[in-house]
Amino acid sequence: MENNNPNYVYDNIVQLNDTDSTRKFLANVFMWMFVALGVSALIAYLFAQDEGLKAYIQDPITGGITGLGLVAMISPLAFVLIIRFGINKISYGVLGLLFIAYAAIMGISFSIILSVYTQSSVLGVFLTTSIVFGIMAVAGYTTQMDLTKFGSILIMLLIGIIVASVVNMFVGSSGLDKVISYIGVAIFVGLTAYDVQKLKNIGAGLTYGDATASKMALMGGLTLYLDFINLFLFLLRIFGRRR
């Protein structure tokens, strides 16, 4: 599970009517999300199919993770923290490069995880994730209900399953793992709608085209990317067929 979902808080955002500026802002958000997903998928495929590349991250004899593979699995958190805390200090172009590099490293990590499951089940879960994510994104955009209070609850539940996941690393309970997976799916289904509504409101309070709006769009793309990835990984743990 990629437990890096950033709960960004944007102060002094005024909610306005849905405008062309809002739609352009959200289009930029989803552009960043789709680019990141595309990079991750391409890198994961290349490392999974090319034995030479795969050998850099997974020992071909023992099947264990190499030092480079371990770095690839740990370093994504550092990228998220740098992007998150550097948003006001780092230029938009550098932030974009960091996001793409982050997505590439995530792709390397996924190649290790996905090697455990059959290609057909990975594809099936990916399509299911895309459908569920799309439905919840539309719901978050169109609903008139304020999802703010639900977002706070979902974040608390997310912290809970992170703690439970760490505990289960030592306990090794398959039953608890299943419970965590189902709760994780519910959390990221809800967070998808919540984050899309939050980004819609943010877009309504920004002047599209300035540096602030561009950086906010990138951060929004990172948020939705993490929602999608975590939803995918939890669904894979439930429905994925192991080799």
C-alpha positions as CSV (number, residue, x, y, z in Angstrom):
1,M,0.0,0.0,0.0
2,E,1.3,3.4,-0.9
3,N,0.5,5.4,2.3
4,N,1.6,8.8,1.0
5,N,-1.8,10.3,0.4
6,P,-1.3,14.0,1.2
7,N,-4.3,15.7,2.8
8,Y,-3.5,19.2,1.6
9,V,-5.3,22.1,3.3
10,Y,-5.7,25.3,1.2
11,D,-6.6,28.3,3.2
12,N,-8.5,31.4,2.1
13,I,-10.1,29.7,-0.9
14,V,-13.4,31.2,-1.9
15,Q,-15.9,28.9,-3.5
16,L,-17.4,30.5,-6.6
17,N,-19.7,29.4,-9.4
18,D,-18.5,26.7,-11.8
19,T,-16.6,28.6,-14.5
20,D,-14.4,27.9,-17.5
21,S,-11.5,28.7,-15.3
22,T,-12.5,25.9,-12.9
23,R,-12.9,23.4,-15.7
24,K,-9.5,24.3,-17.1
25,F,-7.9,24.0,-13.7
26,L,-9.5,20.5,-13.2
27,A,-8.4,19.5,-16.8
28,N,-4.8,20.4,-15.8
29,V,-5.2,18.4,-12.6
30,F,-6.3,15.3,-14.5
31,M,-3.7,15.9,-17.1
32,W,-1.0,15.6,-14.5
33,M,-2.6,12.5,-13.0
34,F,-2.9,10.7,-16.3
35,V,0.7,11.6,-17.3
36,A,1.9,10.2,-14.0
37,L,-0.1,7.0,-14.3
38,G,1.2,6.6,-17.9
39,V,4.8,7.0,-16.8
40,S,4.3,4.5,-13.9
41,A,2.6,2.0,-16.1
42,L,5.3,2.2,-18.8
43,I,8.2,1.9,-16.4
44,A,6.4,-1.0,-14.6
45,Y,5.9,-2.8,-17.9
46,L,9.5,-2.3,-19.0
47,F,11.0,-3.6,-15.8
48,A,8.6,-6.5,-15.7
49,Q,9.3,-7.6,-19.3
50,D,13.0,-6.9,-19.6
51,E,15.1,-9.4,-17.6
52,G,18.1,-7.1,-17.8
53,L,16.2,-4.2,-16.1
54,K,14.5,-6.6,-13.7
55,A,17.9,-7.9,-12.5
56,Y,18.7,-4.4,-11.2
57,I,15.9,-4.5,-8.6
58,Q,15.3,-8.2,-8.1
59,D,18.1,-10.9,-7.8
60,P,17.5,-13.4,-10.6
61,I,18.9,-16.3,-8.6
62,T,17.4,-15.7,-5.1
63,G,14.4,-13.7,-6.1
64,G,15.2,-11.2,-3.4
65,I,15.1,-7.5,-3.6
66,T,18.4,-5.8,-4.5
67,G,19.7,-2.6,-2.8
68,L,18.5,-0.5,-5.8
69,G,15.1,-2.2,-5.5
70,L,14.9,-1.4,-1.8
71,V,15.7,2.2,-2.6
72,A,13.0,2.3,-5.3
73,M,10.4,1.1,-2.8
74,I,11.4,3.5,0.0
75,S,12.3,6.7,-1.8
76,P,8.8,7.7,-3.1
77,L,7.9,9.0,0.3
78,A,10.9,11.4,0.1
79,F,9.7,12.7,-3.3
80,V,6.2,13.4,-1.9
81,L,7.7,15.3,1.1
82,I,10.0,17.3,-1.1
83,I,7.1,18.3,-3.5
84,R,4.7,19.0,-0.6
85,F,7.0,21.2,1.4
86,G,8.8,22.7,-1.6
87,I,5.7,24.0,-3.4
88,N,6.3,27.6,-2.4
89,K,10.1,27.5,-2.9
90,I,10.6,25.3,-6.0
91,S,9.7,26.5,-9.5
92,Y,6.8,24.9,-11.4
93,G,9.1,23.3,-13.9
94,V,11.2,21.6,-11.2
95,L,8.1,20.4,-9.4
96,G,6.9,18.9,-12.6
97,L,10.2,17.0,-13.1
98,L,10.1,15.8,-9.6
99,F,6.6,14.5,-10.1
100,I,7.5,12.7,-13.2
101,A,10.6,11.2,-11.5
102,Y,8.4,10.1,-8.6
103,A,6.0,8.4,-11.0
104,A,8.9,6.6,-12.7
105,I,10.2,5.3,-9.4
106,M,6.7,4.2,-8.4
107,G,6.6,2.3,-11.7
108,I,9.8,0.4,-10.6
109,S,8.2,-0.4,-7.3
110,F,5.0,-1.6,-9.0
111,S,7.0,-4.0,-11.3
112,I,8.1,-5.8,-8.1
113,I,4.6,-5.9,-6.7
114,L,2.9,-6.8,-9.9
115,S,5.3,-9.7,-10.6
116,V,3.4,-11.6,-7.9
117,Y,0.1,-11.5,-9.8
118,T,-1.0,-12.8,-13.2
119,Q,-1.2,-10.3,-16.0
120,S,-4.8,-10.9,-16.6
121,S,-5.8,-10.2,-13.0
122,V,-3.7,-7.1,-13.0
123,L,-5.4,-5.8,-16.1
124,G,-8.8,-6.7,-14.8
125,V,-8.2,-4.9,-11.5
126,F,-6.8,-1.9,-13.3
127,L,-10.0,-1.6,-15.5
128,T,-12.2,-2.1,-12.4
129,T,-10.2,0.7,-10.6
130,S,-10.6,3.0,-13.6
131,I,-14.4,2.5,-13.6
132,V,-14.8,3.0,-9.9
133,F,-12.5,6.0,-9.8
134,G,-14.3,7.6,-12.7
135,I,-17.7,7.1,-11.2
136,M,-16.6,8.6,-7.8
137,A,-14.8,11.5,-9.6
138,V,-18.0,12.4,-11.4
139,A,-19.9,12.0,-8.2
140,G,-17.5,14.4,-6.4
141,Y,-17.7,16.9,-9.1
142,T,-21.5,17.0,-9.5
143,T,-22.8,16.4,-5.9
144,Q,-24.2,19.4,-4.0
145,M,-23.5,17.7,-0.7
146,D,-20.5,19.2,1.3
147,L,-18.1,16.3,1.7
148,T,-15.7,18.1,4.0
149,K,-16.9,16.4,7.2
150,F,-16.6,13.0,5.5
151,G,-13.1,13.8,4.3
152,S,-12.0,14.3,7.9
153,I,-13.4,11.0,8.9
154,L,-11.8,9.2,6.0
155,I,-8.4,10.7,6.9
156,M,-8.7,9.4,10.4
157,L,-9.7,6.0,9.1
158,L,-6.7,6.1,6.7
159,I,-4.4,6.7,9.7
160,G,-6.0,3.8,11.4
161,I,-5.4,1.3,8.6
162,I,-1.8,2.5,8.3
163,V,-1.2,1.7,11.9
164,A,-3.1,-1.6,11.5
165,S,-0.9,-2.5,8.4
166,V,2.3,-1.8,10.4
167,V,1.0,-4.0,13.2
168,N,0.0,-6.8,10.8
169,M,3.6,-6.8,9.3
170,F,4.6,-8.4,12.6
171,V,1.4,-10.4,13.3
172,G,1.0,-11.8,9.8
173,S,-2.8,-12.3,10.1
174,S,-4.4,-13.1,6.7
175,G,-7.8,-12.2,8.2
176,L,-6.7,-8.8,9.3
177,D,-5.1,-8.2,6.0
178,K,-8.4,-8.9,4.3
179,V,-10.2,-6.5,6.6
180,I,-7.6,-3.8,6.0
181,S,-8.0,-4.3,2.2
182,Y,-11.8,-3.9,2.2
183,I,-11.6,-0.9,4.5
184,G,-8.9,0.6,2.3
185,V,-11.0,0.3,-0.8
186,A,-13.9,2.1,1.0
187,I,-11.6,4.8,2.2
188,F,-10.1,5.6,-1.2
189,V,-13.5,5.4,-3.0
190,G,-14.6,8.1,-0.6
191,L,-11.4,10.1,-0.8
192,T,-11.7,10.2,-4.6
193,A,-15.1,12.0,-4.4
194,Y,-13.9,14.2,-1.6
195,D,-10.7,15.2,-3.3
196,V,-12.4,16.0,-6.6
197,Q,-14.9,18.2,-4.9
198,K,-12.1,19.9,-2.9
199,L,-10.1,20.5,-6.1
200,K,-13.3,21.9,-7.8
201,N,-13.7,24.4,-5.0
202,I,-10.0,25.3,-5.1
203,G,-10.2,25.9,-8.9
204,A,-13.2,28.2,-8.4
205,G,-11.1,30.4,-6.1
206,L,-8.0,30.7,-8.3
207,T,-7.1,32.7,-11.3
208,Y,-6.2,30.1,-13.9
209,G,-2.9,30.8,-15.6
210,D,-0.8,32.2,-12.8
211,A,2.0,30.3,-11.1
212,T,-0.1,29.5,-8.1
213,A,-2.8,27.8,-10.1
214,S,-0.3,25.8,-12.0
215,K,1.4,24.5,-8.9
216,M,-2.0,23.8,-7.3
217,A,-3.0,21.8,-10.3
218,L,0.2,19.7,-10.1
219,M,-0.5,19.1,-6.4
220,G,-4.0,18.1,-7.2
221,G,-2.8,15.7,-9.8
222,L,-0.5,14.1,-7.2
223,T,-3.4,13.8,-4.8
224,L,-5.6,12.0,-7.4
225,Y,-2.7,9.9,-8.6
226,L,-2.2,8.6,-5.0
227,D,-6.0,8.0,-4.6
228,F,-6.0,5.9,-7.8
229,I,-2.9,4.0,-7.0
230,N,-4.0,3.1,-3.5
231,L,-7.4,2.1,-4.6
232,F,-5.8,-0.1,-7.3
233,L,-3.4,-1.8,-4.8
234,F,-6.2,-2.5,-2.3
235,L,-8.4,-4.0,-5.0
236,L,-5.4,-6.0,-6.2
237,R,-4.9,-7.5,-2.7
238,I,-8.6,-8.6,-2.8
239,F,-9.1,-9.8,-6.3
240,G,-5.6,-10.3,-7.7
241,R,-4.7,-13.9,-8.6
242,R,-1.2,-14.9,-7.6
243,R,1.1,-16.7,-10.1
